């Protein structure tokens, strides 16, 4: 009976050892599978980082190009505005000179008739003096 007990005990231990070995093999394969999934996820994350970095570089280049275009456009607008303002100021100066010349002509005309009137009045007075 002790031999039977020893044999049963040995069989139970062998069965537990096989179950443990099977469990160990199953866990090892699961671990390898999970490590493979981790590698795939790390590769995927790295490719996403690279893609995001490339997109950032492209966006920065586009932004810099847009800024350059806008600066050039603003410079052209400033130049055009300065030209128009200088033309406007020249026109205003010309108009001011014309009005000044016209006002001088008007003042000369205004001055001339009284002098003519005075001459006429003097002639009338002289004519009256002669009559007397």
Secondary structure, DSSP 8 states (H G I E B T S, - for coil): -HHHHHHHHHHHHHHHHHHHHHHHHHHHHHHHHHHHHHHHHHHHHHHHHHHHHHHHHHHHHHHHHHHHHHHHHHHHHHHHHHHHHHHHHHHHHHHHHHHHHHHHHHHHHHHHHHHHHHHHHHHHHHHHHHH-
